[in-house]
Amino acid sequence: MVNRQTFLEDTRDALSETELARRIALASEDYPDQERGKPSLLRFAGELDLLLEPARRPFRRFAIPKTARPQTIIVMPGFATGPNRMRYMAQKLEEAGHTTKRWGLGRNWGVAEASMERLEERLVDVCERYDDKVVLLGWSLGGLYSRELAKRHPDRISKVITMGSPFSGSPRANNVWRAYQAIAGHRVDEAPIETDIAAKPPVETIALWSPGDGAIAPRSAAGQPGERDRAIALRCTHAGFTYTSESILAVLAELERA
């Protein structure tokens, strides 16, 4: 598992001045026509609400319904985050009676074929351990990984739930693509895996989206008919998908649907 300090040290050692310049150039590219629909900078600033979340958590009270259909769920974190960001959501799902498993890759630093291969191994391991199909729950970039994993192994996955994941429309209709290109080292529309990102996986696929998302264009996360089975609107920030009561209860409700 890669922690932040190790990542920074590896990055400092591995990136030459030429590579750093290339990544800065990637982050500085201009695609105004492809950014249409992205949230305003004012709404993006609203994502700072995340900083107040730990202080609010002890005072958040809502009933968690017990499940009638216990399931195993692999939880996928968003870009530049790791399992800790998803821990609160996972705790509430387990409180309802489900089993949650980490994705096993530490922090999510972007799309890579090596990461997909490790995820495939993780999926097979979890399915064999519990002798059943699993649900994939992915936030933001974690949702894109979930969709791609379901395309490769539909026989091992019962359902995919994405939360604020930009699988539809322009990959630059968001406020984070520049940071992504600088860190991942490739353009958002030139991911180093072969895929049609908007193509629906051959399993039930639900997209949770929010008009209050400050990072991702709502239409990108909601998708079009044929790109997902259902789209469900929530009222939260992008980060809020991982901790608001509305988001948690929406995920629990989807898990109860046959």
Secondary structure, DSSP 8 states (H G I E B T S, - for coil): ---HHHHHHHHHHH--HHHHHHHHHHHT---GGG-TT---HHHHHGGGGGGGHHHHGGG--------SS--EEEEE--BT--GGGGHHHHHHHHHTT-EEEE-SSSSB----HHHHHHHHHHHHHHHHHHTS-EEEEEETHHHHHHHHHHHH-GGGEEEEEEES---SS-TTSBS-HHHHHHHHSS-TTS-SS---TTS--SSEEEEEE-TT-SSB-HHHHH--BTTBSEEEE----TGGGGT-HHHHHHHHHHHH--
